[in-house]
Amino acid sequence: MTDKSIYKDVLMDHYRNPRNKSDLSDADAVHRGTNPRCGDDLEVGINLDNKMLSKVRFRGRGCSICLASASMMTETVIGKNKVEAHQLAEGMKSWFGGQGECPVDALKALEAVRGHSARKRCVLLAWEALDDALRAEY
């Protein structure tokens, strides 16, 4: 089994069984992101406890890449402080912009779509919404 096939399996697992996809009614901050080209429309909600992300959830609809990325994002940033989460979002933007390395090993499965420029927005949508929600709380 190649790395690409393993990565695709991870992405499909997150798409079929999204982590932290749920109601956002009790979130401290919610921000929406849309990608009209692909039809993606997500909201990301965060809950803070002493400046730590105690809950990060999302809701909405999107392509398999968008939903898998949102699921992976929630798992990666829960337990981080706001600065760490912002740095991860910036690291993802840099990595998908062709600079630097994957900021966290748990996100390496997204390498499978990194070379597809049309999929960049699908991957980054949830990360951008997270970053906007974090800024709303600063």
C-alpha positions in Angstrom: 0.0 0.0 0.0 1.4 3.4 -1.0 1.4 6.5 1.1 -1.1 8.1 -1.3 -3.6 5.2 -0.9 -3.2 5.3 2.9 -3.7 9.1 2.8 -6.8 8.7 0.6 -8.2 6.1 3.1 -7.7 8.6 6.0 -9.4 11.3 4.1 -12.4 9.1 3.2 -12.7 8.0 6.8 -12.9 11.6 8.0 -15.4 12.4 5.2 -17.6 9.4 6.0 -17.2 9.7 9.8 -16.6 13.3 10.5 -15.3 14.1 13.9 -16.8 17.1 15.8 -19.6 17.8 13.2 -22.4 19.0 15.4 -24.6 21.8 16.7 -22.8 25.2 17.3 -25.5 26.9 19.4 -23.4 27.1 22.6 -20.1 28.2 20.8 -18.3 31.2 22.0 -17.6 32.3 18.5 -18.8 31.0 15.1 -17.5 31.9 11.7 -18.7 30.9 8.3 -16.7 30.1 5.1 -18.0 29.4 1.7 -16.5 28.2 -1.6 -19.0 28.8 -4.3 -16.9 27.0 -6.9 -17.3 23.7 -5.1 -20.5 24.4 -3.2 -18.8 24.2 0.2 -20.5 26.1 3.0 -19.2 25.6 6.6 -19.5 27.2 9.9 -16.8 26.6 12.5 -17.5 27.2 16.2 -15.1 27.4 19.1 -15.4 27.2 22.8 -12.7 28.6 25.0 -11.8 27.7 28.5 -9.0 29.9 29.9 -7.9 30.7 26.4 -7.7 27.1 25.4 -9.9 25.6 22.7 -12.0 23.2 24.7 -14.4 22.5 21.8 -14.0 23.0 18.1 -16.9 21.9 15.9 -18.3 22.5 12.5 -21.5 22.1 10.6 -22.5 22.5 7.0 -22.0 20.8 3.7 -19.2 20.4 1.3 -17.1 18.1 -0.9 -15.3 15.2 0.6 -12.0 17.1 0.8 -13.6 20.1 2.6 -15.4 17.9 5.2 -12.4 15.7 5.8 -10.2 18.8 6.3 -12.7 20.3 8.7 -12.9 17.0 10.7 -9.1 16.8 10.8 -8.8 20.4 11.8 -11.1 20.0 14.8 -9.1 17.1 16.1 -5.8 18.9 15.6 -6.7 22.1 17.4 -8.8 21.0 20.4 -6.7 21.5 23.5 -4.5 24.2 21.9 -4.4 27.8 23.0 -5.5 30.5 20.6 -2.0 31.4 19.5 -1.1 27.8 18.7 -4.3 27.3 16.8 -3.7 30.5 14.8 -0.1 29.3 14.0 -1.4 26.0 12.8 -3.9 27.8 10.5 -1.1 29.9 9.2 1.1 26.8 8.7 -1.6 25.2 6.7 -2.0 28.2 4.5 1.8 28.3 3.9 2.0 24.5 3.3 -0.9 24.6 0.7 0.7 27.7 -0.8 3.7 25.7 -1.6 6.0 26.8 1.2 7.2 24.9 4.3 6.2 21.5 5.6 3.0 20.0 6.9 2.6 21.7 10.3 1.4 18.5 12.1 1.9 14.8 11.2 -1.8 14.1 11.8 -2.6 16.3 8.7 -0.2 14.6 6.3 -3.1 12.8 4.7 -4.0 16.1 3.0 -0.8 15.7 1.0 -2.9 13.6 -1.3 -4.6 16.7 -2.7 -1.9 19.3 -2.1 -0.8 19.2 -5.7 -4.3 20.0 -7.0 -4.6 23.8 -7.0 -8.4 23.6 -7.5 -8.6 21.7 -4.2 -6.6 24.3 -2.1 -9.7 26.3 -1.2 -11.6 23.0 -0.2 -8.8 22.2 2.2 -8.3 25.7 3.7 -11.9 26.7 4.1 -12.4 25.3 7.6 -8.9 26.6 8.6 -9.8 30.1 7.5 -13.1 30.0 9.3 -11.3 28.8 12.4 -8.8 31.6 12.1 -11.6 34.2 11.7 -13.4 32.8 14.8 -10.2 33.1 16.8 -9.7 36.7 15.7 -13.3 37.5 16.7 -12.3 36.3 20.2 -9.0 38.3 20.5 
